Amino acid sequence: MQGTKRRLIPFILVLAAITGLLMTTAFAEGEAEYVSNFFAQPLSLLPPVLAIALALITKEVYTSLFLGCLVGGFLYANFNPVLAVTSVYDMIASKVGDNMGIVVFLVSLGFIVVLMNRSGGSKAYGDWAKKVIKTRRGALLATMILALVLGVDDYFNNLTTGNVMRPVTDGHKISRAKLAYMIDSTAAPVCIMMPISSWAAAVSGVAESMEGVSGLQLFISAIPWNYYAILTIFTLIILAVFDIDFGPMKVHEDNAKRGDIYTTPERPYADADDESKNSTNGKVIDLIIPVIVLIVSCVSGLLFTGGFFTPDSGTYMNVMDAFANCSAASGLMYGSFIVVIFCFIYFLVLRRSMSFVQVTDCIAEGFKIMVPAILILTFAWAISGVTNDLLGAKFFVEAAMKSSAESLANFLPGVIFLVACGLAFATGTSWGTFGILIPIVVATFGVDAGTILTVGLGACLGGAVMGDHCSPISDTTILASTGAQCYHLNHVKTQIPYAVTVAAVAFVNHILAGLIQNVVINLIIALVSMFAVLMIIRAVTSKNTAPMASK
């Protein structure tokens, strides 16, 4: 025993010396302005690409995202292990702190969802909706319409639409993957075309940072050129009306029609609704009233953080300016607090349908069902910070765009669309993408360029939404999975073929828009070409499934 201890002592001393040396190196590097050797280099995009690839191959989201962060940390630290690990964890702490309002909102919404289930409100609403909405087509269109109404913020849209419509889509045997696709496709694509929304405010704010540019006017003029957003909404209508499914989504939908709304063994939300604990005396108003209060309070919270209710020198701010100055994280957090207080009063005092203990038990259950979303969001925020803040991927993309701008001329809108798609997919952020690319687009075409500038801006915004739409590390994609209570990678895999199909049509139409530059003619061409592609897909899928149906 003594001999073993003696042999361990030199090993421990050497280990301590190496650790001390590494720590000294790390702190010495921290004293000067530190720049990684990989800053703004092609490898700066490796962390998110690696994380996405690992997640799709292994079907293990948390580990894949963390490994992506860790690889980014090592690149940033020039392979110094101590600096790599500390940088990654500092980034995680920083991003969670910056986004704590979203975490609080998620937990509050989880509480509200469990409360509406336990009170019997969700079941009562589902039973009522099944009587009113009698077809799968009606359920899909109703989901889209509700998301259109809630188009002021994508976080709020994804979570609220998913939780309200889930009982309806479950009743009509629509897969959770299809529900996630529907709400994800009517969140960001709607917000990016809504003049009164947090997204319009973000775009306007970036544009107005440049001299001689009216942010809101530029945003509105770019809406009819935003082909990805327009064609995504158009595609949802066609898919619902003509009952078209293809790719992995068709497998999920076929299984849902047979009673399995999940398809894969991974179903983290399958036990979220334990009906044995739910009240059988619930009413439709037990869901409707809390949802209405949620909508009003969250929109009010966004306006409050933007200064709408606080007069400046006796003058109240208009709605658009308030959205331009709002904080989505803080506004949703404040709004959710009001809803939580209201729910306590409503169920304990007004309805008297639940005891105090039953209501408070829903808090822990609500937090529990939101843990998967919070974990994925935490790592997604961190990998975005590592990629852009530590490794400067945004500067690499900016340089690549500027170097090719002059030679591409009128084909540039299509190129801008592809670059925006790739950047948003890799970083998981549409806001960060158009924050990088809008100044480049304006500088490339010029403030007085006229139509071609709005074509380029529409391509930029559409590409940013498309990449964000597909990315497994996008917060809006994660929240769509959460709202639909769908396994996250199922949502990603089933959604990508649909999004890529729309993106391909949008890309061709951005090329045509750069050449023709007529808003009406180009929009008609875009809609007709999208319809034609979907009809071809319908014919192909029907032909492929016909032999199976005849057996």
N, C-alpha and C positions, 0 to 999 in steps of 0.2 A: 504493500500500500504506500509506504514511504517512498519506494523507488518510483512508483507511478507519479506521485506528487512532484518529485524532483525533476522527472522528465517533462512534466507539464509546465514548470516554472519558466524555462527558457522560451517555450512556445508562446506563453502568455505575454512575456516581456517583448518578444519580437512583434506579436500582434498589436500590442499597445503602442509600440514605436511606429509601426506602419500607420495605424489609425491616427496617431498624433501628427505624423508627417502629412497625411492626406487632409486632415483638418486645417493644419497650418497653411497648406497650399490653397485650400478652398477660401479661407479667410483672407489670405493675401490677394487672391484674385478679386475678392469682393471689395477691397479697398479702392481699386481703380475702376474706371468705367469698363465693365466687362462686355466683350462682344464675342460671340461664338464664331468658330471657324466656318460653321454651316449657316450663318445668318444670311437670309435672302438668297440662298442657294437652292438648286433643285431638290436636294435631300430635305429641305425644310418642310416639304409636303409628305415626307415618308410616314410620320406618326399617324395621321388620320387614315392614310391609305392602308397601312399595315393593320390598324385597329379594325377597319371595315372588312378587310379581307379575312382576318382571323375570326371575326364575329360570324361572317357568312359561312365559313368552313367548319368551325367548331360548334356553332350554335350556342356559344357561351359569351354573353355580352359583357358582363362585368370584368372578367379577366382580360378579354381582348382590349377593351378600352383602357384598362389600367396599364397593360403592356405597351400600348401605343403611347400613353403618357410617359412611361418609363424610358422607352426608346428616344422620345423627344427630349427627355431630360438629359440622357447621355450625350446626344448630339449637341445640345446647348452647352453642356459642361465640358465638351471636348474629351469625353470619356473619363472624367474625374468622378468616381462613384459617389463620393460624399456630396459634392456639389449637385450631381444629378438627382439624387434622392431628395435632398433638402429643397431643391428648386421645384420639383414636382409637388411635394407636399405643401410648400408655400403657395404654389399656384392653386392647389385644391382649396386650401383655406381661404385664399383671397377670393376665388370665384364663388364659393359657397356664401361667403360674407356679402359679396356684392349682390347675390341673387336670393338672399334669405327671404325676401318678401314673397318670391314665387314658391319657396318651400312651405312657408306658413300658409299661403293660399291653397296649396295642394292638400295639406293636412286638414285645413278647415273644410275644403270641399269633400274630402274623404269622410269627415264627420257628418256632413250634411247628407251625403249619399247613403251612408249606413243608417242614419236617422230616418230618412224617407223610406228605406227598405223595412226597418224594424217597425215603423208605425203602420205599415201596410199600404202606404201611399203609392209606392212604385207598382205593387201588384194591382191595386185598384185602377191606377192610370193605364197600366198595360191591358187589363181586361176591357176598359172603356175604349181604348184606342183600337183594339182588335175588332171591336164592333163597328167603329167608325171607319177605320182604315182596313179594308177587307182584302187587299191584294198585296203581294210583294212589291209590285210596281208602285202602289200608293205609299207603302212604307218607305221606300227609297226616295221617292220624290218629296215626301213630307220631311225626311231627314235633311235633304238639300235645302228646302225652303226655310226650315228653322235656322240652318247655318247661315243662309243669306241674310236673315233678319238680324243675326248676332254678329255681323261682320265688322264690329268696331275693334276687335282685338283677337288675334289668333289663339293665344293661350286660353282665354275665356271661352272662345268659340268651340275649340276642340273638346274641352272638358264638359261644358254645359250641354252641348248638342249630344255628345256620346251618352251621358248619363240620363238625359231625358228620353232619348229615342231607343235606348238599349232594350227596354221591355217590349217595345213595339216590334223591333226587328227580330228579337228572339222569338216572339210569338208567331211571326211569319216565316220562321226558319231561314233567316238570312245569317250567313256566317259572320263571326266577329271580325274576320279579316275584311269582309266587304263593308261592314259598318265603319271600320277604321279608315278604309280607303275613302268612303263617302265623306266623312267629317274632315279628314285631312285635305281632301281635294276642294272643300268649300270653306277652308279656313284662310290660309295664306292667299290663294288665288282670288278670293273675294276681298280680303283686306287690302291687297295691292291695287285694287280698282275702286276702293271706297274713299272718296275725298275726305269724309269725316271718319278717320280711324287713326290708330297709333302708327300704322304703317305709312299712311300719307304724310303724317307729321314727320316721320323719320326721313323719308325721301326729300320732302320740302326743306327740312333742316340741312341736309347735306348739300342740296343744290344751292340754297341761299347763302352758303358759306363762300360762294364764288361771286365776284363782282359782276353786276349787270344781269343777274339771273333771278327771275321770279320763281321761287321754288314751287309754290302751289300751282301756278299757271303752267309750268313745265310738266308737273305731275299729271294734271288733268289732260293736257294735250297729248301725253304719251299713252293714255288708257286705250284708245282704239288700236294702237300698234303693239299692245302687250298680248301677243298671240298665244303664248303658253297659258296665261290665266284665262283668256276668253275661251280657248279651245278646250281647256280642262272642264269648265262649267258646261259647255256645249256637249262634251263627251259624256258627262254624268247623265244628262237628260237622255241622250241617245241610248246609252247602256241600259237605263231603267225602262225606257219605253219599249225597246226592242229585245230586252232580256238577253243581252250579249255578255258573255264571259269567256275569257281565254287565259292561257298560261296557268300558273299555279292557283290563281283565283278560281278557276273553273272547278278544280278538284275540291277546294274548300266549299264552294257553293253547292256542288253535287252532294257532298257529304252532309251539308246543312239541311238540304231538302229531305235527307234520310234521318235527320234528327241529331247529327253531331255538328254543332256550330263551331267547334275548335279544330278538328281534323288531326292535329299532331298531339303527341303525348305531353308536350309542354303547354300547360294551361294554368298559369299562375293565378288567375282570377276565378277559377272554376268553383272554389269554395267561398267566394266573397259573399255570396248571398245565401246564408243559411236560413232557409225558409221556416225551419222549425222554431226559430226565435222571433219570427215576424208576426205582427198582430194580424188578425183576420178581420178587424173592424176598421181598417183604413178606408179613407175616402180619396177621391180624385184630388180634392183641394189640398190634401196633405202633401201632394207633390207640386201642384200648380202654384200655390201661394208661395212656398219657399223659393221656387225657381223664379217667379216674378220679382220677389224681393232681391234675389241674387243678382238678376240682370240690372235692376234699377240701382242697387247699392254699388255694384262693381263699376258701372258706367259713371255713377256719381263720384266714386273714388278716383277714377282716372281724371275726371274733370277737376276734382278738388286738388290733386297733386299738380295739375297744370295751371292753377290759380284762377279757375273760373268763378269760384265763390268768394274770392278775395279782391275787392275793388282796389285798383291802383289810382290814387289821386281822384277818388270818387267815380272812376270809370270801370265798368266790369269788362272782362276779357270776353271775346267772342268764342264760340265753340271750337272753331278750327285752331285758333291760337292756343286754346287750352290743351287740345290734343297734341299740338306741336311741343308744348312744354311739359307734358305729363310724364310720369314714371309708371310704366305698366306694373312693375313689381310692387311698388308701394301702393298704387291705386287699387290693385286687386286684393292686396293684403288688407287694406282698410275696409274695402267693400265686404270681404269675407267675414271680418270681425262683426260687422253689423248684422249679417245673416245669422251668424252663430248666436248672437244675443237674441235675435228675433225668434230663432227656432226654440230656444229654451222657453221663452215666453209663450210661444204659440202652442207647443206640445204639452207644457206643464200647466199653463193657466187657462188659455183659451179653449183648447181641445180636451185637455185633461185625459189624454189617451195614453200617456206614459208616465212612469214614476221618475223621480229625480235620479235614482240609481240607474234606471234603464237608459236615460238620456246620456248621463256621464259615461256609461260603458261604451257608448258609440264613439267617444273621442279616441279611446285606445284602438278600437276596431278600425276607425277611419284612418288613423296613422298607419296601422298595419297594412292596409290594402294599398297605401301610397308608397310604401318602402321601395318596391321595385322601380317605380318611376323616379323617386328621389335619388336612388343610387345611380341609375343610368344618367340622369341629368347631371349629377355631380361630376362624373367622369367625362361626360360630353363637354361640359363647361371647361373642365381642366384641360382636355386635349386641344380645345379651341384656343385657350390661352397659351399653351405651350407652343402651338403651331404659329400663331400670329404674333404674340407678344415676345416670346423668347427666341423664336427662330426666324421671325420676320418673313413668313411665307407671302404675306400681302405685298411686300416690296418686290419680291421676285416676280410675282404675277404682274404687278404694275409695270416693271421694266420690260417684261416680255410683250405686254400689250403695246407700249409706246414704240417699241422697236419695229413692230409690224404694221403700225397704223397707216403710214403713208402709202405703202405699196398695195394695200387691199382696197382702198377707195370705196366704191359703193357696195362691195361685198362685205364691208366691215360690220354691218348689223348682224349678219349671220355668225361672223367670227366672235363678236362681242357676246352673242347668245351662248355659244359653246364655251367660251372662257368663263362666263358667269356660272354656267351649269357646273363645270369642273371645279371651280373655286368653292362654290357653295356646297357641293357634294363632299369635298375633302375637308372643309372646315366646319360644316354643319350649321352655318349661319347665313341667312339671306341678307340680314341687315348689315353685317360686316362686309358682305360681298358688294352690295351696291354702294356702301360707304367708301369702298376702295375704287370701284369702277366708274361711278357717276362723274367725279372730277375728271377722270381720263376721257370719258366720252365727250363731255362738254369741251374740254381742251382740244380734243382731236378734231371735232367738227366745227367748233367755234360757236359763240353765243348767237350770232346772227345767221347761222346756217339754215334756219327754217325747217322744212319738213324732215330732212335727213337727220337732224339732231333729235327730233322726237321719235323717229324710227329707231335710232340707236339707243335712246333711253328706254323705249319699250322693250327692245331686245335685252338690254341689261337687266331690267326689273323682272322680265319673264324668266330669263336664265337663272337669276338668283333664286326665284321661287322654285324653279324646277329642281335645281341641285339640292336645295333645302328640303324639298318634298321627298326626294329619294334617299337622302342621307340617313343612315342608321344612327348617326351621332347628332342629328338635328333635334333641338328641344321641341319643336312643333311636331315632328314625327313621333317622338317619344310620348308627348302628351296626347296625340291622337290614339296611340295604342292604349294609353291609360284611360282615356275617355270611353273607348270601346271595350275596355277590359279584354284586350287581345294580346297574345304573346308577341313581344315587340318584333322579333325577327320574322314571324309569320306575316305581320303587317308589311314589313320592308320587302320581303320576297314577292308577295302577291301584288304589291303596288307598283314595283319598278317596271314590269312590262307595260302597264297602262301609261305610266308617266313617260317612258321612253317613246312609246308610240306617238303620244301627243307632241313630245319634244321634236321628234323627227319631222312631223308635219309643220310645226312652228318654225323650225330651222329653215326649211325650204321656203316658207312664206316670208321669212325675214330677208332672205336673199332676193326674192321677187319684190318685196317692199322697197329695198334699197335701189332697185332698178326702175320700178313703176312710180312709186311715191304718190299714189292716189288712195286716200284713206278708204273710200267706199269700195272701189274696185278691188283693192287688196284684201279688205275684210270679207267680201263675198267669195273671193278665191279661197281664202283660208277656211271659211265655213264649209264650202262645197267640197274642198279636198279632204277635210277631216271627215265629213259624212261619207265620202266615197271610200276612204280607208276603212272606216268602221264597218261599212256594208261588205267590203271584201273579206274582212276578218270574220264577220258573221257567216258568210257563205262558206268559208274554209272550215270553220269550227263545226258548222252544221253537217258538212260533208264528212268530216272526220268522225263525228259521233253517230252518224246515221247507221252504220253497220252494227254498232254495239246496241243501239236501240231496237234493232230488228231481231236480235237473238233472244 
